[in-house]
Amino acid sequence: MKVLTTDWNSSKDQLTFVRKQVFIIEQGIDSRDEWDEKDEDAVHFVSFGTTAVPTGTCRLTEEGQIGRLAVLPAYRHQGYGEMLLNKAIKVAREMGIRKVFLNAQTDSQRFYEKQNFITDGRVFLSAGKMHVKMQRDI
Ligand SMILES: CC(C)(COP(=O)(O)OP(=O)(O)OC[C@H]1O[C@@H](n2cnc3c(N)ncnc32)[C@H](O)[C@@H]1OP(=O)(O)O)[C@@H](O)C(=O)NCCC(=O)NCCS
């Protein structure tokens, strides 16, 4: 298992493959919500197992926002999500960022709590899904 640190132009095919499968097909998120202007400038992460097929994605903006964390269904509960998140945090530290934040789907809140993210508990609707804002000092 490994995580590649990359950019949108270099890894667009792998990033769109995973995110389309997870967010658009599996979760039914509108493609107009999925693809935004942040992709172009963000640092991106792609995870791999033993083949060239990507297993998951994540992104980090220069403001310290982590997002688009997605692991393909067949690869869940094998540590890819945690590995992608930890890589994003490591790179954020290297960029001089002291606090990372994200908008977590409430279904995934527990996953982020296990990774020491905290929330004020205020729930809001975004892209048709209930979310909470979460953050962590790094
Ligand atoms: C959330 C997600 C990224 C987790 O990825 P993953 O690779 O399965 O996570 P890991 O294997 O690293 O999980 C580490 C631990 O976190 C916990 N965990 C994982 N997914 C969880 C979830 N949905 N809810 C609560 N806890 C969870 C478990 O304790 C897990 O350990 P376990 O598998 O031994 O029980 C993945 O389920 C996913 O892509 N979901 C759909 C997209 C999504 O909702 N993304 C988040 C948007 S905010």
The ligand as an SDF file (V2000), in Angstrom:
LIG
                    3D

 48 50  0  0  0  0  0  0  0  0999 V2000
  -14.8570    7.1490    4.9830 C   0  0  0  0  0  0  0  0  0  0  0  0
  -13.8900    6.3090    4.1510 C   0  0  0  0  0  0  0  0  0  0  0  0
  -12.9470    7.2280    3.3810 C   0  0  0  0  0  0  0  0  0  0  0  0
  -13.0580    5.4360    5.1120 C   0  0  0  0  0  0  0  0  0  0  0  0
  -12.0750    4.7510    4.3620 O   0  0  0  0  0  0  0  0  0  0  0  0
  -11.4990    3.3190    4.8020 P   0  0  0  0  0  0  0  0  0  0  0  0
  -10.3430    3.0290    3.9310 O   0  0  0  0  0  0  0  0  0  0  0  0
  -12.5770    2.3190    4.8520 O   0  0  0  0  0  0  0  0  0  0  0  0
  -11.0240    3.6370    6.2780 O   0  0  0  0  0  0  0  0  0  0  0  0
   -9.9300    2.8390    7.1350 P   0  0  0  0  0  0  0  0  0  0  0  0
   -9.8640    1.4200    6.7300 O   0  0  0  0  0  0  0  0  0  0  0  0
   -8.6420    3.6070    7.1160 O   0  0  0  0  0  0  0  0  0  0  0  0
  -10.6460    2.9540    8.5480 O   0  0  0  0  0  0  0  0  0  0  0  0
   -9.9810    3.1270    9.7310 C   0  0  0  0  0  0  0  0  0  0  0  0
  -10.9920    2.9650   10.8570 C   0  0  0  0  0  0  0  0  0  0  0  0
  -11.9230    4.0430   10.8300 O   0  0  0  0  0  0  0  0  0  0  0  0
  -13.2100    3.5430   11.1900 C   0  0  0  0  0  0  0  0  0  0  0  0
  -14.1510    3.7540   10.0750 N   0  0  0  0  0  0  0  0  0  0  0  0
  -13.9500    3.5940    8.7600 C   0  0  0  0  0  0  0  0  0  0  0  0
  -15.0340    3.9780    8.0540 N   0  0  0  0  0  0  0  0  0  0  0  0
  -15.9440    4.3770    8.9660 C   0  0  0  0  0  0  0  0  0  0  0  0
  -17.2450    4.8930    8.8710 C   0  0  0  0  0  0  0  0  0  0  0  0
  -17.8510    5.1060    7.6780 N   0  0  0  0  0  0  0  0  0  0  0  0
  -17.8860    5.1900   10.0230 N   0  0  0  0  0  0  0  0  0  0  0  0
  -17.2850    5.0150   11.2210 C   0  0  0  0  0  0  0  0  0  0  0  0
  -16.0460    4.5410   11.3570 N   0  0  0  0  0  0  0  0  0  0  0  0
  -15.3770    4.2280   10.2590 C   0  0  0  0  0  0  0  0  0  0  0  0
  -13.0720    2.0990   11.5330 C   0  0  0  0  0  0  0  0  0  0  0  0
  -12.8120    1.9980   12.9060 O   0  0  0  0  0  0  0  0  0  0  0  0
  -11.8680    1.7160   10.7660 C   0  0  0  0  0  0  0  0  0  0  0  0
  -11.2660    0.6250   11.3090 O   0  0  0  0  0  0  0  0  0  0  0  0
  -11.9070   -0.8470   11.0170 P   0  0  0  0  0  0  0  0  0  0  0  0
  -12.0340   -1.0030    9.5250 O   0  0  0  0  0  0  0  0  0  0  0  0
  -10.9050   -1.7460   11.6270 O   0  0  0  0  0  0  0  0  0  0  0  0
  -13.2320   -0.8840   11.7100 O   0  0  0  0  0  0  0  0  0  0  0  0
  -14.6400    5.3470    3.1910 C   0  0  0  0  0  0  0  0  0  0  0  0
  -15.6080    4.6320    3.9220 O   0  0  0  0  0  0  0  0  0  0  0  0
  -15.3320    6.0350    2.0270 C   0  0  0  0  0  0  0  0  0  0  0  0
  -14.7190    6.2950    0.9960 O   0  0  0  0  0  0  0  0  0  0  0  0
  -16.6230    6.3360    2.1720 N   0  0  0  0  0  0  0  0  0  0  0  0
  -17.4000    6.9310    1.0950 C   0  0  0  0  0  0  0  0  0  0  0  0
  -16.9500    8.3430    0.7840 C   0  0  0  0  0  0  0  0  0  0  0  0
  -17.0860    9.2310    1.9880 C   0  0  0  0  0  0  0  0  0  0  0  0
  -18.0990    9.2530    2.6480 O   0  0  0  0  0  0  0  0  0  0  0  0
  -16.0220   10.0160    2.2180 N   0  0  0  0  0  0  0  0  0  0  0  0
  -15.9710   10.9500    3.3160 C   0  0  0  0  0  0  0  0  0  0  0  0
  -16.5620   12.2310    2.8430 C   0  0  0  0  0  0  0  0  0  0  0  0
  -16.5690   13.3950    4.1710 S   0  0  0  0  0  0  0  0  0  0  0  0
  1  2  1  0
  2  3  1  0
  2  4  1  0
  2 36  1  0
  4  5  1  0
  5  6  1  0
  6  7  2  0
  6  8  1  0
  6  9  1  0
  9 10  1  0
 10 11  2  0
 10 12  1  0
 10 13  1  0
 13 14  1  0
 14 15  1  0
 15 16  1  0
 15 30  1  0
 16 17  1  0
 17 18  1  0
 17 28  1  0
 18 19  1  0
 18 27  1  0
 19 20  2  0
 20 21  1  0
 21 22  1  0
 21 27  2  0
 22 23  1  0
 22 24  2  0
 24 25  1  0
 25 26  2  0
 26 27  1  0
 28 29  1  0
 28 30  1  0
 30 31  1  0
 31 32  1  0
 32 33  2  0
 32 34  1  0
 32 35  1  0
 36 37  1  0
 36 38  1  0
 38 39  2  0
 38 40  1  0
 40 41  1  0
 41 42  1  0
 42 43  1  0
 43 44  2  0
 43 45  1  0
 45 46  1  0
 46 47  1  0
 47 48  1  0
M  END
$$$$
